[in-house]
């Protein structure tokens, strides 16, 4: 891997849907393509299915998993809303 592609890969945030889709894709491909005489689907279609399954799982996890819901609510409460912050910059400009 070149230094430029390594630097670009380091800047990409961790995407849980992509990580889960990758796991689903590799396991599906292992199961699908291990059978010798079976009709094999296009790998692109398997990748698309993997992403759909991962997105559905993440959405359902937030809907049905109480731990995931509590973590999401705690994160939302901890977020600072910039629009709600009132800073008086005029006070900084005053000289004694």
ZADO-1210 file (C-alpha; in nm, 4 decimals, padded with zeros to 6 digits):
<atoms>
<atom x="00.0000" y="00.0000" z="00.0000" code="UNK" pos="1"/>
<atom x="00.1424" y="00.3373" z="-00.0946" code="UNK" pos="2"/>
<atom x="00.1800" y="00.6178" z="00.1555" code="UNK" pos="3"/>
<atom x="-00.0955" y="00.8217" z="-00.0125" code="UNK" pos="4"/>
<atom x="-00.3513" y="00.5418" z="-00.0012" code="UNK" pos="5"/>
<atom x="-00.2539" y="00.4614" z="00.3585" code="UNK" pos="6"/>
<atom x="-00.3057" y="00.8264" z="00.4532" code="UNK" pos="7"/>
<atom x="-00.6421" y="00.8341" z="00.2742" code="UNK" pos="8"/>
<atom x="-00.7511" y="00.5149" z="00.4487" code="UNK" pos="9"/>
<atom x="-00.6528" y="00.6624" z="00.7844" code="UNK" pos="10"/>
<atom x="-00.8821" y="00.9636" z="00.7262" code="UNK" pos="11"/>
<atom x="-01.1943" y="00.7563" z="00.6546" code="UNK" pos="12"/>
<atom x="-01.4074" y="00.7288" z="00.9696" code="UNK" pos="13"/>
<atom x="-01.5000" y="00.3842" z="01.0965" code="UNK" pos="14"/>
<atom x="-01.8356" y="00.2909" z="00.9449" code="UNK" pos="15"/>
<atom x="-02.0145" y="00.0172" z="01.1410" code="UNK" pos="16"/>
<atom x="-02.2474" y="-00.0593" z="00.8483" code="UNK" pos="17"/>
<atom x="-01.9531" y="-00.1125" z="00.6135" code="UNK" pos="18"/>
<atom x="-01.7741" y="-00.3306" z="00.8673" code="UNK" pos="19"/>
<atom x="-02.0838" y="-00.5449" z="00.9212" code="UNK" pos="20"/>
<atom x="-02.1518" y="-00.5620" z="00.5459" code="UNK" pos="21"/>
<atom x="-01.7948" y="-00.6799" z="00.4874" code="UNK" pos="22"/>
<atom x="-01.8405" y="-00.9585" z="00.7419" code="UNK" pos="23"/>
<atom x="-02.1744" y="-01.0606" z="00.5907" code="UNK" pos="24"/>
<atom x="-02.0278" y="-01.0496" z="00.2376" code="UNK" pos="25"/>
<atom x="-01.7287" y="-01.2680" z="00.3189" code="UNK" pos="26"/>
<atom x="-01.9435" y="-01.5252" z="00.4972" code="UNK" pos="27"/>
<atom x="-02.2055" y="-01.5301" z="00.2221" code="UNK" pos="28"/>
<atom x="-01.9393" y="-01.5674" z="-00.0460" code="UNK" pos="29"/>
<atom x="-01.7794" y="-01.8481" z="00.1507" code="UNK" pos="30"/>
<atom x="-02.1103" y="-02.0298" z="00.1634" code="UNK" pos="31"/>
<atom x="-02.2263" y="-01.9508" z="-00.1908" code="UNK" pos="32"/>
<atom x="-01.9058" y="-02.0128" z="-00.3821" code="UNK" pos="33"/>
<atom x="-01.7976" y="-02.3205" z="-00.1822" code="UNK" pos="34"/>
<atom x="-02.0684" y="-02.5298" z="-00.3494" code="UNK" pos="35"/>
<atom x="-01.9237" y="-02.6742" z="-00.6698" code="UNK" pos="36"/>
<atom x="-02.2328" y="-02.7319" z="-00.8841" code="UNK" pos="37"/>
<atom x="-02.4545" y="-02.4448" z="-00.7711" code="UNK" pos="38"/>
<atom x="-02.5603" y="-02.1481" z="-00.9793" code="UNK" pos="39"/>
<atom x="-02.3499" y="-01.8561" z="-00.8583" code="UNK" pos="40"/>
<atom x="-02.4896" y="-01.5020" z="-00.8301" code="UNK" pos="41"/>
<atom x="-02.2946" y="-01.1965" z="-00.9374" code="UNK" pos="42"/>
<atom x="-02.0545" y="-01.0882" z="-00.6582" code="UNK" pos="43"/>
<atom x="-02.1832" y="-00.7314" z="-00.6963" code="UNK" pos="44"/>
<atom x="-02.5367" y="-00.8526" z="-00.6156" code="UNK" pos="45"/>
<atom x="-02.4045" y="-01.0332" z="-00.3077" code="UNK" pos="46"/>
<atom x="-02.2312" y="-00.7112" z="-00.1975" code="UNK" pos="47"/>
<atom x="-02.5527" y="-00.5134" z="-00.2466" code="UNK" pos="48"/>
<atom x="-02.7465" y="-00.7695" z="-00.0414" code="UNK" pos="49"/>
<atom x="-02.4789" y="-00.7542" z="00.2287" code="UNK" pos="50"/>
<atom x="-02.5152" y="-00.3772" z="00.2624" code="UNK" pos="51"/>
<atom x="-02.8947" y="-00.3983" z="00.2727" code="UNK" pos="52"/>
<atom x="-02.8774" y="-00.6628" z="00.5457" code="UNK" pos="53"/>
<atom x="-02.6243" y="-00.4591" z="00.7451" code="UNK" pos="54"/>
<atom x="-02.8320" y="-00.1395" z="00.7216" code="UNK" pos="55"/>
<atom x="-03.1444" y="-00.3273" z="00.8271" code="UNK" pos="56"/>
<atom x="-02.9634" y="-00.4854" z="01.1202" code="UNK" pos="57"/>
<atom x="-02.8282" y="-00.1517" z="01.2447" code="UNK" pos="58"/>
<atom x="-03.1738" y="00.0083" z="01.2210" code="UNK" pos="59"/>
<atom x="-03.3392" y="-00.2848" z="01.3982" code="UNK" pos="60"/>
<atom x="-03.0681" y="-00.2861" z="01.6622" code="UNK" pos="61"/>
<atom x="-03.1500" y="00.0733" z="01.7540" code="UNK" pos="62"/>
<atom x="-03.5203" y="-00.0078" z="01.7540" code="UNK" pos="63"/>
<atom x="-03.5223" y="-00.3328" z="01.9530" code="UNK" pos="64"/>
<atom x="-03.1996" y="-00.3426" z="02.1571" code="UNK" pos="65"/>
<atom x="-03.2455" y="-00.1518" z="02.4855" code="UNK" pos="66"/>
<atom x="-02.8691" y="-00.1191" z="02.5379" code="UNK" pos="67"/>
<atom x="-02.8212" y="00.0384" z="02.1935" code="UNK" pos="68"/>
<atom x="-03.1166" y="00.2728" z="02.2545" code="UNK" pos="69"/>
<atom x="-02.9747" y="00.3817" z="02.5910" code="UNK" pos="70"/>
<atom x="-02.6322" y="00.4440" z="02.4355" code="UNK" pos="71"/>
<atom x="-02.7871" y="00.6503" z="02.1562" code="UNK" pos="72"/>
<atom x="-02.9914" y="00.8557" z="02.4052" code="UNK" pos="73"/>
<atom x="-02.6863" y="00.9135" z="02.6257" code="UNK" pos="74"/>
<atom x="-02.4864" y="01.0291" z="02.3241" code="UNK" pos="75"/>
<atom x="-02.7639" y="01.2674" z="02.2211" code="UNK" pos="76"/>
<atom x="-02.7827" y="01.4136" z="02.5726" code="UNK" pos="77"/>
<atom x="-02.4054" y="01.4614" z="02.5838" code="UNK" pos="78"/>
<atom x="-02.3896" y="01.6441" z="02.2509" code="UNK" pos="79"/>
<atom x="-02.3326" y="02.0175" z="02.2607" code="UNK" pos="80"/>
<atom x="-02.5689" y="02.2039" z="02.0334" code="UNK" pos="81"/>
<atom x="-02.3793" y="02.5001" z="01.8933" code="UNK" pos="82"/>
<atom x="-02.7026" y="02.6896" z="01.8265" code="UNK" pos="83"/>
<atom x="-02.7915" y="02.6777" z="02.1957" code="UNK" pos="84"/>
<atom x="-02.4582" y="02.8206" z="02.3121" code="UNK" pos="85"/>
<atom x="-02.4671" y="03.1943" z="02.3787" code="UNK" pos="86"/>
<atom x="-02.1199" y="03.3485" z="02.3734" code="UNK" pos="87"/>
<atom x="-02.0664" y="03.7217" z="02.4182" code="UNK" pos="88"/>
<atom x="-01.7706" y="03.7965" z="02.1951" code="UNK" pos="89"/>
<atom x="-01.7990" y="04.1678" z="02.2670" code="UNK" pos="90"/>
<atom x="-01.6690" y="04.1017" z="02.6184" code="UNK" pos="91"/>
<atom x="-01.3481" y="03.9616" z="02.4768" code="UNK" pos="92"/>
<atom x="-01.2825" y="04.2743" z="02.2736" code="UNK" pos="93"/>
<atom x="-01.2955" y="04.5123" z="02.5721" code="UNK" pos="94"/>
<atom x="-00.9608" y="04.6434" z="02.6840" code="UNK" pos="95"/>
<atom x="-00.9004" y="04.7553" z="03.0388" code="UNK" pos="96"/>
</atoms>
